[in-house]
Structures are given as C-alpha cells and as structure tokens.
Amino acid sequence: MNRRKFIQNTALTSAGIAAGVAGISCKEVENKTQDTEEKIIASSSKPNYISISTWNTESANTASGELLAQGKPALDAIIEGVAVEEANEKNTTVGIGATPDREGNVTLDACVMSPDGDYGAVLAVENIVHVAALARKVMEETPHVIMASKGAEEFAYSQGFKKEKLLTPASEKAWKEWLKTSDYQPAINVENHDTIGMLAMDASGEIAGVCTTSGLGYKMKGRVGDSPIIGSGLFVDNEVGAAVATGMGEEVLKTVGSFLVVELMRNGMSPQKACEEAIHRIVKRGDRYKDFQVAYIAMNKNGETGNYAIHPGFTMMKYQDGKSENIISDYYNKA
C-alpha cells in the first residue's frame, strides 16, 4: 500500500468512526430527551402534595401543607393541621373557646376518613379539645366508627387525652349576652355555625379528610349537625377524590352533600362543577336558602380543586408548592 492510499483509507476509517460516534451520541441525546420529557409529563400530571381547608384557616392549612412537604402521610398532616385551630381560643367554632349550646355547655363533633376508606367520628363530646385526633382513635383503636357523648369522653381518657374546660371566659361572656335575647337564627357567615374541614393529598397521591366543629352556636342540647356524619360533612374516595362541607349542617344532611360531590366527580365532573351542582341541589328546594349559608370544597385525584357557596363571603385556603393562598369562592346568590 502506497502512502497516498494509506492516507485515504485512514481518512475514510476516521470519518466512519466519527459518523458512528455522532450517530450514537445523537441517539443517546434523543433517548435522554424523550425520557426527560416523559418524566416531566408524569410529574406534572399530579402535584407533589396539596392541602385545602374551609374558611381563612391559614395557620392550620399551612401546618398541614408543611408536614406534607416533609413527606408526612395525608392523614397525619390534616389531624395536626386542624389541631392548630382546635387549640385556638379565638376561633369560636372549634375546640377550646367554642360557642356553647343554650345551657352553656361546649360540645364538639368531628370525623376523619383515611385513604383506605376507613372512618371514625365522635359526637357531642365535652372536655376534650382535640376531637379530630379522638375520631382517628375511634377509627383505629375500636371496632366501631362512631362514639358519642360520655362514652366518647371516657374513651378519650383511656387513650391519654387530657380533660380540659372548653368554655373560656370570653365564650362564657358571649353566651350570657346571648341569653338576653336568645335569638336562635344564625347570621350568614358569622362564626356561630361553621366548621374547619380539611382535605389533603400527600406525595404518594393518597387522599384523606377531616372535619371538626362545635356545631351551631347556642344549639339545643344534644343537637348534632353534618360535620361528623360520613357522606354529609365529609367523604373521601381515594380512587376519585374528596369533599367537605361547612355552614348550616341540617341542609347538608338532607342532600348527603359531600358524598354527592364525590359521586359527581366519579361521573366526570370537575371538583368546581361538582361543588356547584351540590349547592344547586340545596337552593332548588325553595327560598329558605336566603337565610343560611352552605359551602363545599373538593379535590380530585389529579389535585384539581373546587369551591362554591350559596352566598358571598366564603373562602378556601390552599397550600401547594410551598405557597399558601386564600381563595375567594364563587357563589349562587348574586341577587
């Protein structure tokens, strides 16, 4: 082989190797790009975690969201989240400092649902602040799903809960002032009949929900509303989503509202449209809706949320991607 042919062959071989390497590199880049795009699509199809709650309960909802960010399960996050408001004496609708019944006794209701569909509730409980955590104990430590009144209170002590006086000087003063008129008609959006309901989806895509309340302010002794009742105040179906209600519990009970919202989502409605339809089921029953408030919040398995109320004034807290925001709800009665 002469020098010229050697150089030509060497040049061709080098070009072939270079072309081969270039081809491999392009293919690798193409595959890596495709893999990256698939991962981005997969990760964007669901949020890493999300927590929503009724009303402007920012501290509670942020506490839940931050726990989710740390990798806590949804059930743990929401129980610790609502505990913030249960311990807040200035919140007159839940926990310590809540508005009493007509006799001056504070009684609390709560329920919880786990991602696997389990449910626990407590009704008309006195002397226990963190009734959401107690409802979870009923769900996990007993063969029952609902415990009430003295039985629930005694069970709480057996589980290590402390006995605490729920009627504070401020709530007692307000009750004595109420006794002068004994007006039983609740004012719309005034904190005398509202709930903190919270829904969360954790990093694993699991959904849980909780509801805790003191019920209607100055209610008749023994009254229980929708909040601790499965399907009314709260419903979770981990394959579909979850919903929680707030406002006049008697009206939510009549339409099994939270279950209705979840079933509407199961049939293809967005959380927003499902909340709107659940409100329409209430208002179409007659003009009585003008005298009370009801609102729903909901979340589906894709992390989409919705909220809707009868009257203006309702808001929903949302915590996602490290950001907390208070969302003003749309409403039915625009007259």
N, C-alpha and C positions, 0 to 999 in steps of 0.2 A: 504494500500500500504506500503510494507516494504521499508527500507532505500535504498536497492540496486536498486529496481525498480524505485524509485523516482529519483535517480541519473541518471539511464539510460534514463528515459523519458525526464528529464531536458536536458541531453546532446543531445538527438535527436532533441528536440524542438529548442535548441540553434543553432544546426547545420543547421536545416531547415531555421531558420530566417536568419542566416549568408549567407546561399546559396542564399536565396531570395534577400537579400540586394545586394549580389555580382552580382546577375543576373541583378537587376535593374541598378546598377552602370555601369555594362558593356554596357547595352543597352543605357543608357544616354550618356556614353562616345562615343559609336558608332554613335548615332544620332548627337551629337555635332561635332564629327569629320567630318561626312558627310555634315553637314550644313556649316562648315568652308571651306571644300573643294569646295562646290558649290559656296560659296561667293568668294573664290579665283579665281575660273574659270570665274565667272561673271565679277569680277573686272579686270581680265587680258584680257578679250575679247576686251576691248576698253581702250585707255589711258584716264586718267582723263582730260587732256587738251593738246593741241598741237598747235603750231604756226609755219608756214613756210613762207619764203619770197624769192624773187628773189635777186640774187647777194649777196655780202658780206655786207648786211644791218643789222649788228649785233645789234646796238643800238635800231633801230626801232623794230626788231623782238623780242628782249629781253623785250622791253617795253610792247609789246603785250602779250608775254608769262607770264610776272609777273602779269599783270592785270587778265589774265585767272586764274592764281594761287590764286588770291584774290576772285575768284568767279564771275568775270565780264562776261557778255554775249560776245560771239564771235564778234558780230558787234561792240560793244563799244571798245573792245580790239584792233581790227585792225584799226579802224579810228584813235584812239590815237597813235597806233604804227606807221603808215605811216606819221603822223603829225611830228614825230621826224625828218624824212628826208626832209619833205616839208619845215621845218624851218632851215635846214642845208645849209648854203650858199656855202659850199664846194662841195655839190652834184650838179653837173651841169645838171642833167636830170629831176629834180622835183623841184617844189616850187620856193622859192626865190633864186636867183643866177643861175637859169637855163639858158641854152643856148637859145638865141633868134632866131627868124626867119631871113630871109635875110634882112629885113628892120630894124632889131634891136629891135623888139618888142617880149617880152616874153609872150607866150600864153600857157595856161595849160589845160589839159584834165584829167578827172577822172570818174570812175564809181564805184558803190558799189552794191552788191547783199546780201540780207538778207536771213536767214534760211527759211522764208516762201515764198521765190521766188520773192519778190519784187525787183525792180531795179531802180536805179537813176543814171543819168550821166550829166556831164557838158562838153562842148566842146569850145575850143578856148577862154578861159576866161583870161582877163588881170586884173592885180592889186589885185588879191586875192591869198593869199598864200595857204590856206588850202582848196584846191578844193575837196579833198575826203570828208571832212565834208560837203561841199556845195552840193556835189552829194547826200549825205544822206538827206539833207534838201529837195532837189528836190523830192526824193523818198517819204519822209514822210509828207511834208507840201504842196505839189501841186498835182493836178490831172494828171500831166504829168510824163514822165520818162526821157526825155532829154530836157535840155535847153542849148542854145548856145550864145556865144559872149556877146554883150552888154546886152541882156535880162537876161542872167545868172548873169552877174556882178551886174545889178540893183537889181535883186532878192537877191543876197548876202548881199547887203547893207540893204535891208529891214529885213533881218534876223540877223542883228547885226555884220556882218563881216566887218573888217576894210579895208580901201583902203591902199595898200602898194605898193611901187615901187619894181618890181621884178628884174629889170636889175641892178645888182650890179656893182661897179667899175671894179671888176675882170672879170665879164662876158662881160661887155662892151669893155674892153681892148681886150679880146679874139676875140670878134666879129669884131672889127676894124682890127685886124691882119688877120682874115679870109677874109675880103674884098679885101685884096691884091691879092688873088688868086681866091677866090670864088669857091673853089673846093667843089662840092656838093656830091661827092662819100663818104659815111660813111665808116670809117675803122672798121673792125670786132673787137668787144668787147671794142672799145673805147667809153667813155661815151659821146656820142652825139646822141644816139637814143634809150636809154634804159629806162626801167620802173622799179618802185618798185611795184610789185604785192605781195599781202599777203593773205594767207588763214588761217583760224583758226577754231578749234573745241573746244567748251567750255566744262565745267564739265557736262553739261546736254546732250552732244552729238550733239549740234546744230552747223552747219557749216555756215560761212559767208566768203565773199571775197571782196577785194578792189584792185583797180588799179589806180595809179596816175603818171603823166608824163608831161614833156614839149614837148614830141614828138621828131621827127627828128631834129637834130641840123641844123640851117640855112635852114630850110624848106621854101617852098614857102608860102607866106601869105595865110592863110585860110586852110592849109593842116591839116587833122585830120587822125590819124592812127587807129590802132586796139584797143588801150587801153580803150577808153570809150565805146566801142561797145559791147553790150551783145552778148555772144557766140563766139566772136573773142578774145578780150583781156582778158575776164573773163567770167566764167559761173559757177553757183552754183546750184546743185540739192540736197537738204538736205536729200533725200532718198538714194542718190548714192554717191555723193562726189563733188569735185570742182576742177577747173583748172584755171591757169592764164598763160599768155604768155608774153614774152619780146623779144626785138630785132626788126627786120625790119617789121613794122606793116602792110605794103602793102601785104606782103607774108602771114601773119597770117590771114588777112581778106579774102584772096582768098580761104582759106580752112576752114574758120569758126573754127579755131583750138581748142579753149578751149571747145566749145560745143562738138566737135569731141572726145576730150579726155574723157569727162564725159560720152558720149554715149558708148564709147568703154568699160569703166568701168561698165556701166549698163549691158553690154552684157557679163560680166565675166572677162574682162582683169584686171590685177593688175594696179595700178597707173603707175608703171615703164613701163610696156609693152604698156600701152595706150599712154604715152608720146612719146615712141619710134615710134609707128605707126603714130602718128600725124606728127612727123618730116619726116618720110618716105613719107608721102603724099606730102610734100613740095619738097623734093630733087628729087623725081622721075619725076618732071615736066621738068627737064633739068639741064644743068651745071651751071645755074646762081647762084645756092646756094653757089658756091665757093666764091662769092663776098659779102655775107651778113650772119649775124647770126640770128638765131631764137632759142629760148629755151622755154620749158614748165616745170612747176612744177604742181604737182597734189596731192590730198589727197582723200582717200575714207572714207566711213562711219565707217570703223573699225580702222581708224587712221593710215593706211598704206600710205606711201608717195612714190613719184617717181619724177625724173627729168631727162631731156635729152635735148641735144643741137645739132646743126649742127656741130659746130666747138669746139675745146677745149677752155677752159678759163672761161666757165660759172660755177657759184657756187650757191648753195641754202643754206639759213640759216634755221636751225631747232631748236626750243626750246621745250623741253619736260622734265618733271620731274625735273625742276629746272636747267637743263643743256642746254647750248647753243653751237651749233656746226655749222661750215661752211663745207658743203658737196660739194666736187668736183664732177661735173657732168660728166657722160659718154657722148660720142658724136659720131656722124655719120662719119664725115670726118677724117679718120685716115691715109689718104694718106700722 
